[in-house]
Amino acid sequence: MKILLSVLSLTLLASCGPSQEELRQAEMEQQKLEKEASEKLAQEEATRTAAVTCAVM
């Protein structure tokens, strides 16, 4: 009986974690957010460069 309860407990614990699909989706979302942040930073840098160039002229 104890062995059966142990196996059931381990099975329940294993099934409570995120699935491979959920992990993959979370990773893709993280990569998307990082890409958007990188693009925003690049755009801000380009805007600053353009502003400095205009100010110098």
GIHU-V186422 format. One line per field, one symbol per residue. phi: phi as a letter, one per 20 degrees, with the letter a starting at -180 (. if undefined). Layout:
BEGIN
phi: ???
END
This chain:
BEGIN
phi: .fffffffffffffeefffgfffffffffffffffffffffffffffffffffffff
END
